[in-house]
Amino acid sequence: MRSYAASSIGYALFATRWLQAPLYFGLVAAQGVYVYKFFNELCHLIAHVISGQADETYVMLAVLKLVDVVMIANLLIMVIVGGYETFVSRIGLQGHRDQPEWLSHVNSNVLKVKLATAIVGISSVHLLQMFVDVSHTSQHSLLWGTVIHMAFILSAVLLAYMSGPMESRGRHGHDGHGGHDDGRPGGGSDVRQRVRRKRLGRSAAAHGRTEPTVPHAGGAAHPAPATPATLAAVTVVEGAEGGARSVRRTATVPAQVSPRSRTVPSAPATAEDRIRAAGFPGRKTLEDFGGDLTRSPEWKTVTRLGTLGFVDDRANAVFLGPPGTGKTHLAVALGLRACRAGHDVLFATAAEWAARLAHARSAGRLTDELDRLDRYPVIVVDEIGYLPFTPDETQLLYRLVSHRYERASVVVTSDKPFARWTEVFGDTPMTTALLDRLAHHAEVVTLQGGSYRLRGRERTPAAYPAETR
């Protein structure tokens, strides 16, 4: 009874955060006042310029007033959106195409530093107005204006300096999902993530779930984006589609770091950094996707995936369909949204993942590599089905999927339905186990139709006689 009463009191106190909501709506009204003030000042400026009553100093002062109004309005937006998101309730903008970059990693420390920086900018504009109109400004006002401005600068520097160690402690205290310090957006708090992982670990142990062992297991490769300068080449032979000839291509595998290196890859600072580090073959968005899928019931599943709820749930996304139907487009689009929402992502083909894990195993660091990859909330495994895999490579991909099971998300593309994956991995219990863990918590989207690359052509390769190929 005491525990129930304590919980009820705690929930009641937590609910009082909604008392702040009207305050933010009041700031929205203040934002409207500044919009009116801006256009009022603009109209006066235009009227004076047209009538010839405005000299250069007047125009400069009027423009500075407009800049001042805009900067204060920006400050209000930061307080309204960032403050509401931090102290009242999540707005749920993850994956939204117009989500501000700064909102993906906002917390109380970041918000304070940004507000202090904005105040310094506003103070700079006011001080500049004084110096432009120096003939009408007293020395006393100039002196105190400068002193106050320097005080704002000093306080902003001190605030940024003090928030640095706090951010560093928060990052080191995070237990592994790609470095978004406060788990925002959509990642939940660090405490909830750690508790959930512990519960999942105990549940797996209680049910006696074991995994097939691989000889010489135990190793780690540094994530590919972190070491672009040191790559080891691995040659892969793939059958050419529709013919007996073979094509050789080279998959790059990142060189291994020192066995003693146990450091977590540092999280890229911005969404653009995360996108570059992910290794996407291009930039695609869900909004750019066309074709029949957008008019089918499957598109509802795609748009639901676009909210990134599957990343929060540590679930998977699987895109199946013939070549050229847009599977990789959708996988890259989800990866880009995840990057913009504050998550770290890695992209590679299935053959490249197998080569990467084989390289880690040969160096004796496979287990550490799998642990390291778990720190990426999303990985993309592209092109399952184009190349057959050896039993050894199947084991490695099974280890990757199994290790991330209920820990982090996998986005997969394949030109074959699940029933035909035995053609790729072999008809073995390992293939069944891989499918079981991949599909258990997965949204599966099946794409139909012909290749968009061949759309509009009069003849497809299949229409040519065999002797002309």
C-alpha positions as MATLAB code, in Angstrom:
seq = 'MRSYAASSIGYALFATRWLQAPLYFGLVAAQGVYVYKFFNELCHLIAHVISGQADETYVMLAVLKLVDVVMIANLLIMVIVGGYETFVSRIGLQGHRDQPEWLSHVNSNVLKVKLATAIVGISSVHLLQMFVDVSHTSQHSLLWGTVIHMAFILSAVLLAYMSGPMESRGRHGHDGHGGHDDGRPGGGSDVRQRVRRKRLGRSAAAHGRTEPTVPHAGGAAHPAPATPATLAAVTVVEGAEGGARSVRRTATVPAQVSPRSRTVPSAPATAEDRIRAAGFPGRKTLEDFGGDLTRSPEWKTVTRLGTLGFVDDRANAVFLGPPGTGKTHLAVALGLRACRAGHDVLFATAAEWAARLAHARSAGRLTDELDRLDRYPVIVVDEIGYLPFTPDETQLLYRLVSHRYERASVVVTSDKPFARWTEVFGDTPMTTALLDRLAHHAEVVTLQGGSYRLRGRERTPAAYPAETR';
ca = [
       0.000    0.000    0.000;
       2.855    2.354    0.871;
       4.502    1.681   -2.494;
       1.220    2.356   -4.333;
       0.731    5.642   -2.449;
       4.296    6.715   -3.208;
       3.824    5.917   -6.888;
       0.546    7.837   -7.002;
       2.145   10.893   -5.397;
       5.071   10.663   -7.819;
       2.786   10.451  -10.859;
       0.712   13.364   -9.556;
       3.815   15.507   -9.105;
       5.057   14.502  -12.544;
       1.706   15.523  -14.049;
       2.189   19.072  -12.713;
       4.621   19.646  -15.596;
       1.530   20.374  -17.699;
       1.081   23.588  -15.704;
       3.920   24.952  -17.851;
       2.026   24.323  -21.098;
      -0.028   27.582  -20.908;
       3.232   29.487  -20.431;
       4.504   28.259  -23.779;
       1.206   29.171  -25.442;
       1.660   32.636  -23.956;
       5.054   32.821  -25.638;
       3.361   31.838  -28.902;
       1.150   34.923  -28.478;
       4.294   36.987  -27.852;
       5.688   35.570  -31.091;
       2.616   36.975  -32.854;
       3.298   40.392  -31.311;
       6.817   40.355  -32.749;
       5.485   39.387  -36.178;
       3.237   42.469  -36.036;
       6.157   44.625  -34.855;
       8.370   43.374  -37.680;
       5.918   44.258  -40.442;
       5.095   47.567  -38.762;
       8.791   48.542  -38.771;
       9.160   47.285  -42.351;
       6.229   49.391  -43.542;
       7.682   52.508  -41.890;
      11.059   51.838  -43.524;
       9.536   51.413  -46.979;
       7.417   54.577  -46.547;
      10.446   56.679  -45.543;
      12.557   55.320  -48.406;
       9.832   56.027  -50.989;
       9.266   59.564  -49.642;
      13.009   60.264  -49.683;
      13.183   61.002  -45.959;
      15.535   58.087  -45.154;
      19.287   58.596  -45.157;
      21.876   55.806  -44.896;
      22.015   55.926  -41.099;
      18.245   55.692  -40.812;
      18.110   52.705  -43.167;
      20.904   50.933  -41.284;
      19.219   51.505  -37.919;
      15.868   50.342  -39.292;
      17.410   47.165  -40.728;
      19.154   46.482  -37.413;
      15.786   46.822  -35.682;
      14.336   44.232  -38.069;
      17.285   41.908  -37.420;
      16.797   42.425  -33.700;
      13.115   41.455  -33.964;
      13.973   38.319  -35.981;
      16.651   37.235  -33.486;
      14.268   37.681  -30.557;
      11.652   35.677  -32.476;
      14.252   32.931  -33.029;
      14.978   32.968  -29.322;
      11.262   32.563  -28.617;
      11.030   29.584  -31.001;
      13.957   27.925  -29.251;
      12.373   28.456  -25.833;
       8.904   27.354  -26.970;
       9.878   24.209  -28.891;
      12.983   23.218  -26.942;
      11.512   24.026  -23.543;
       8.250   22.198  -24.216;
      10.150   19.165  -25.582;
      12.567   19.147  -22.624;
      10.311   19.944  -19.675;
       6.720   19.130  -20.660;
       6.252   16.446  -23.301;
       7.825   15.037  -26.433;
       6.577   16.644  -29.619;
       7.310   13.527  -31.700;
       9.014   15.147  -34.687;
      11.444   12.281  -35.306;
      11.545   11.523  -39.003;
       9.690   14.734  -39.927;
      11.243   16.367  -42.983;
      11.139   19.828  -41.330;
      12.564   18.772  -37.966;
      15.196   21.339  -36.872;
      18.674   19.810  -36.665;
      19.266   21.212  -33.177;
      16.089   19.567  -31.844;
      17.474   16.059  -32.511;
      19.936   16.427  -29.633;
      18.257   19.047  -27.465;
      18.472   18.758  -23.689;
      18.578   21.235  -20.837;
      22.332   21.876  -21.215;
      22.168   22.364  -24.984;
      19.116   24.602  -24.591;
      20.831   26.833  -22.035;
      23.932   27.268  -24.214;
      21.871   28.053  -27.312;
      19.772   30.578  -25.399;
      22.889   32.259  -24.018;
      24.346   32.438  -27.537;
      21.126   33.965  -28.860;
      21.138   36.573  -26.071;
      24.734   37.506  -26.968;
      23.661   37.950  -30.590;
      20.757   40.202  -29.604;
      23.039   42.209  -27.334;
      25.505   42.610  -30.227;
      22.773   44.079  -32.417;
      21.752   46.550  -29.688;
      25.366   47.609  -29.161;
      25.847   48.039  -32.907;
      22.765   50.273  -33.000;
      24.360   52.476  -30.335;
      27.606   52.830  -32.309;
      25.821   53.507  -35.595;
      23.811   56.268  -33.932;
      26.758   57.388  -31.783;
      26.001   61.074  -32.266;
      22.719   60.609  -30.385;
      24.084   58.187  -27.760;
      25.677   59.371  -24.517;
      29.071   58.085  -23.381;
      27.412   56.708  -20.269;
      25.057   54.578  -22.371;
      27.912   53.378  -24.607;
      30.029   52.424  -21.591;
      27.295   50.468  -19.849;
      26.118   48.930  -23.111;
      29.635   47.582  -23.711;
      30.008   46.355  -20.122;
      26.653   44.572  -20.229;
      27.502   43.016  -23.601;
      30.844   41.721  -22.274;
      29.009   40.292  -19.250;
      26.683   38.405  -21.592;
      29.668   37.038  -23.535;
      31.449   35.964  -20.339;
      28.366   34.240  -18.962;
      27.813   32.384  -22.277;
      31.435   31.192  -22.324;
      31.238   30.012  -18.715;
      27.936   28.248  -19.373;
      29.358   26.472  -22.433;
      32.474   25.498  -20.474;
      30.442   24.125  -17.573;
      28.057   22.202  -19.819;
      30.945   20.413  -21.577;
      31.885   18.108  -18.645;
      28.181   17.467  -17.967;
      27.643   16.375  -21.591;
      30.774   14.208  -21.385;
      29.550   12.472  -18.222;
      26.155   11.890  -19.828;
      27.816   10.385  -22.904;
      30.073    8.052  -20.881;
      27.095    7.006  -18.775;
      25.155    5.965  -21.888;
      25.054    2.215  -22.302;
      25.415    1.911  -25.964;
      23.002    3.220  -28.601;
      25.053    5.277  -30.952;
      25.852    8.239  -28.751;
      22.653   10.315  -28.728;
      23.196   11.421  -25.200;
      19.720   11.937  -23.937;
      18.188    9.215  -26.005;
      16.253   11.748  -28.048;
      14.375   11.618  -30.225;
      12.417    8.496  -29.840;
      15.100    6.498  -28.062;
      13.718    6.708  -24.525;
      15.865    7.594  -21.534;
      19.183    5.890  -20.821;
      17.775    4.335  -17.664;
      14.856    2.732  -19.502;
      17.196    1.401  -22.181;
      19.539   -0.199  -19.652;
      16.695   -1.702  -17.630;
      15.082   -3.137  -20.742;
      18.343   -4.703  -21.937;
      18.907   -6.271  -18.524;
      15.397   -7.719  -18.533;
      15.866   -9.115  -22.025;
      19.166  -10.678  -20.983;
      17.582  -12.335  -17.949;
      14.652  -13.533  -20.049;
      16.963  -15.121  -22.612;
      18.987  -16.845  -19.891;
      15.856  -18.112  -18.150;
      14.614  -19.739  -21.353;
      17.981  -21.303  -22.054;
      18.349  -19.726  -25.474;
      21.722  -20.603  -26.924;
      23.364  -19.758  -30.197;
      25.435  -21.940  -32.523;
      29.128  -21.447  -31.904;
      31.597  -20.473  -34.587;
      35.250  -21.575  -34.398;
      37.755  -18.866  -33.511;
      34.986  -16.497  -32.459;
      35.823  -13.343  -30.611;
      36.851  -10.178  -32.295;
      36.076   -6.607  -33.226;
      36.508   -4.509  -36.310;
      36.426   -0.759  -36.120;
      33.286    0.577  -37.841;
      33.941    1.338  -41.478;
      33.094    5.040  -41.305;
      35.547    5.628  -38.468;
      38.619    4.411  -40.398;
      38.164    5.320  -44.063;
      41.899    5.533  -44.627;
      42.759    1.905  -43.844;
      40.863   -0.662  -45.877;
      41.573   -4.284  -46.720;
      40.232   -5.580  -50.041;
      38.229   -8.796  -50.251;
      37.321  -10.232  -53.650;
      33.817  -11.594  -54.075;
      32.682  -13.598  -57.102;
      29.046  -13.135  -58.016;
      27.000  -14.783  -60.711;
      25.841  -12.403  -63.392;
      22.080  -12.124  -63.392;
      20.506  -14.108  -66.215;
      23.747  -15.720  -67.463;
      26.484  -18.189  -66.657;
      29.348  -15.734  -66.758;
      30.710  -14.297  -63.519;
      31.663  -10.796  -62.526;
      34.345   -9.992  -59.965;
      33.953   -7.072  -57.661;
      35.812   -5.949  -54.594;
      34.169   -5.308  -51.257;
      36.136   -3.102  -48.887;
      36.519   -4.170  -45.301;
      37.853   -1.802  -42.630;
      41.197   -2.692  -41.189;
      41.178   -3.886  -37.591;
      42.121   -1.738  -34.654;
      44.457   -2.818  -31.917;
      43.181   -5.753  -29.807;
      43.603   -3.564  -26.746;
      41.382   -0.851  -28.143;
      38.036   -0.985  -26.382;
      36.886    2.570  -26.967;
      33.407    3.245  -28.239;
      33.306    5.048  -31.614;
      32.660    8.707  -30.950;
      29.227    9.850  -32.079;
      29.156   12.226  -35.066;
      28.207   15.708  -33.941;
      25.512   16.532  -36.484;
      22.970   14.806  -38.679;
      25.139   15.539  -41.722;
      28.120   13.870  -40.011;
      26.010   10.813  -39.213;
      24.790   10.596  -42.814;
      28.330   10.759  -44.185;
      29.555    8.174  -41.670;
      26.750    5.734  -42.514;
      28.150    4.908  -45.953;
      24.924    5.260  -47.941;
      25.268    4.746  -51.716;
      23.207    7.909  -52.281;
      20.572   10.098  -50.696;
      16.956    9.024  -51.001;
      13.781   10.102  -49.227;
      10.349    8.595  -48.800;
       8.875   11.734  -50.331;
      10.824   11.082  -53.543;
       9.591    7.504  -53.855;
       7.161    6.933  -56.706;
       5.466    3.992  -58.322;
       2.528    1.759  -57.573;
       3.593    1.110  -53.972;
       2.474    4.584  -52.889;
      -1.062    3.672  -53.950;
      -1.103    0.250  -52.289;
      -1.933   -0.771  -48.698;
       1.780   -1.555  -48.198;
       2.517    2.186  -48.268;
       0.841    2.546  -44.875;
       3.470    0.175  -43.502;
       6.220    2.219  -45.142;
       4.916    5.489  -43.693;
       4.644    3.828  -40.281;
       8.275    2.753  -40.591;
       9.076    6.355  -41.493;
       8.081    7.456  -37.987;
      11.034    5.342  -36.736;
       8.924    3.587  -34.123;
      10.635    0.335  -35.102;
      13.979    1.827  -34.025;
      12.547    2.672  -30.605;
      11.187   -0.881  -30.322;
      14.473   -2.438  -31.543;
      12.507   -4.145  -34.296;
      13.439   -4.774  -37.938;
      12.289   -3.698  -41.398;
      12.448   -6.031  -44.404;
      11.859   -5.029  -48.030;
      11.283   -7.875  -50.496;
      10.760   -7.654  -54.253;
      12.274   -8.030  -57.711;
      15.281   -5.936  -58.753;
      14.529   -2.316  -59.525;
      11.386   -1.989  -57.406;
      12.922    0.476  -54.936;
      14.002   -1.697  -52.000;
      17.356    0.017  -51.529;
      15.697    3.419  -52.016;
      13.369    2.731  -49.073;
      16.157    1.300  -46.901;
      18.359    4.344  -47.512;
      15.413    6.687  -46.881;
      14.777    5.094  -43.483;
      18.488    5.254  -42.685;
      18.629    8.954  -43.548;
      15.609    9.649  -41.344;
      17.254    7.759  -38.489;
      20.436    9.825  -38.903;
      18.442   13.064  -38.852;
      16.618   11.834  -35.753;
      19.908   11.436  -33.861;
      20.664    7.735  -34.461;
      23.923    6.335  -35.810;
      23.491    4.079  -38.855;
      25.747    1.775  -40.904;
      24.986    0.674  -44.471;
      26.576   -2.208  -46.422;
      25.582   -5.020  -48.734;
      25.152   -8.531  -47.343;
      28.395   -9.605  -49.040;
      30.260   -6.686  -47.448;
      28.856   -7.514  -43.992;
      29.939  -11.147  -44.381;
      33.418  -10.056  -45.484;
      33.683   -7.584  -42.606;
      32.727  -10.196  -40.005;
      35.042  -12.794  -41.577;
      37.894  -10.315  -41.328;
      37.058   -9.645  -37.673;
      36.929  -13.373  -36.915;
      40.275  -14.019  -38.608;
      41.752  -11.336  -36.330;
      40.196  -13.026  -33.267;
      37.828  -10.185  -32.455;
      34.409  -11.221  -33.756;
      32.547  -11.007  -30.438;
      33.883   -7.508  -29.764;
      32.901   -6.477  -33.290;
      29.330   -7.686  -32.766;
      29.199   -5.825  -29.448;
      30.462   -2.700  -31.167;
      27.866   -2.942  -33.927;
      25.122   -3.182  -31.285;
      25.946    0.407  -30.419;
      24.492    1.442  -33.773;
      20.690    1.586  -33.407;
      20.242    0.797  -37.119;
      22.269   -1.185  -39.639;
      21.212   -1.796  -43.236;
      21.938   -5.162  -44.899;
      21.358   -4.643  -48.607;
      21.066   -7.144  -51.494;
      20.436  -10.458  -49.790;
      19.781  -12.929  -52.584;
      22.018  -11.744  -55.395;
      24.947  -13.839  -54.169;
      24.884  -17.328  -52.648;
      26.598  -17.593  -49.267;
      28.844  -20.341  -48.011;
      27.890  -22.116  -44.768;
      30.633  -20.139  -43.021;
      29.262  -16.811  -44.278;
      25.741  -17.890  -43.311;
      26.984  -18.519  -39.773;
      28.482  -15.022  -39.637;
      25.289  -13.322  -40.844;
      23.310  -15.427  -38.381;
      25.614  -14.220  -35.600;
      25.008  -10.607  -36.699;
      21.205  -10.931  -36.757;
      21.062  -13.014  -33.585;
      23.325  -10.652  -31.671;
      21.110   -7.680  -32.528;
      17.890   -9.568  -31.762;
      15.811   -7.331  -29.434;
      18.881   -5.121  -28.943;
      18.954   -2.988  -32.091;
      17.322   -2.724  -35.507;
      18.228   -4.298  -38.837;
      16.899   -3.073  -42.184;
      17.150   -5.769  -44.871;
      16.503   -5.810  -48.619;
      16.201   -8.979  -50.690;
      15.029   -9.939  -54.153;
      13.721  -13.262  -52.850;
      10.785  -14.060  -50.546;
      11.612  -15.757  -47.268;
      10.584  -19.146  -48.683;
      13.461  -18.946  -51.190;
      16.188  -17.866  -48.786;
      17.331  -21.475  -48.669;
      18.633  -20.850  -52.202;
      20.926  -18.209  -50.767;
      21.953  -19.625  -47.389;
      21.266  -23.332  -47.875;
      18.504  -25.489  -46.461;
      19.886  -25.779  -42.940;
      18.686  -25.129  -39.380;
      20.965  -22.071  -39.396;
      18.884  -20.495  -42.175;
      15.674  -21.214  -40.269;
      17.134  -19.671  -37.095;
      18.293  -16.568  -39.021;
      14.822  -16.066  -40.515;
      13.173  -16.692  -37.159;
      15.111  -13.939  -35.374;
      14.946  -11.500  -38.282;
      11.203  -11.804  -38.916;
       9.998  -12.136  -35.305;
       9.867   -8.378  -34.652;
       9.776   -7.101  -38.222;
       7.634   -5.069  -40.570;
       7.791   -6.853  -43.940;
       7.016   -4.872  -47.097;
       6.670   -6.750  -50.399;
       7.166   -4.661  -53.541;
       5.707   -5.711  -56.877;
       6.159   -4.657  -60.488;
       8.962   -4.257  -62.968;
      12.254   -2.459  -62.639;
      12.038    1.332  -62.583;
      15.436    1.362  -64.298;
      13.891   -0.269  -67.366;
      10.700    1.753  -67.258;
       9.998    3.446  -70.582;
      12.260    1.181  -72.610;
      10.684   -0.682  -75.486;
      12.659   -3.852  -74.946;
      13.907   -5.376  -71.704;
      16.979   -7.647  -71.525;
      14.642  -10.634  -71.271;
      13.233   -9.785  -74.694;
      16.566  -10.229  -76.460;
      17.507  -13.592  -78.013;
      19.886  -15.656  -75.936;
      22.662  -15.550  -78.558;
      22.847  -11.729  -78.425;
      23.614  -11.589  -74.727;
];
